[in-house]
């Protein structure tokens, strides 16, 4: 795929026509681009952007840094034509222009998981596409040396994780209902990786592994769950999890 591409799910990656985009003057410029792309639905006031990325500087200095960062971005980004720039600039605000055709995985993932219509084949294809986009958590490993920016990352990350978990639960149940136990198990395992604290997800792996005749694998999953809860929270698995383990062991 040509043009500008931004991958915000997992480690930040920016490319143009398939080649990594280089020339960012600082990490804050990358952070600015990521923020504008992720919040492309509305213009962002310049004062808000300056405070988000340079919260410890006086307003005038922060706004000066923002102007420099925007100049750097405008020089780097290659719009399809002068009439469709990637950044829409006004004296008061900045907006990432979705109409310029850039591919932003976070926006696509968000659009694919935006609503919850009745169960249909089309809805499942949307969720499968969304799951395929999820390389990792939102801006995984990214650091911008700004507490407000880090807080924003955490909010987006949690939102993405919730949507991903819901998609995985739906797909695992759908595959299981169709008798596609191997695919259901793989999907359930991915849910456990996303949220190791979800005991229901651990039980899903146990149940599916046992159904496939892999009792040892099912019991090993219980032990993983037990050790995690004991080490991190000092807790035992819930009664439902222990009962499932006993049923599998005695089968």
PyMOL commands that set and color helices and strands:
alter all, ss='L'
color gray80, all
select helices_A, chain A and resi 27-38+46-53+59-76+98-100+105-112+121-133+147-177+181-194+199-211+215-233+239-250
alter helices_A, ss='H'
color red, helices_A
select strands_A, chain A and resi 4-7+13-16+19-20+44-45+87-89+93-96+103-104
alter strands_A, ss='S'
color yellow, strands_A
deselect
rebuild
show_as cartoon
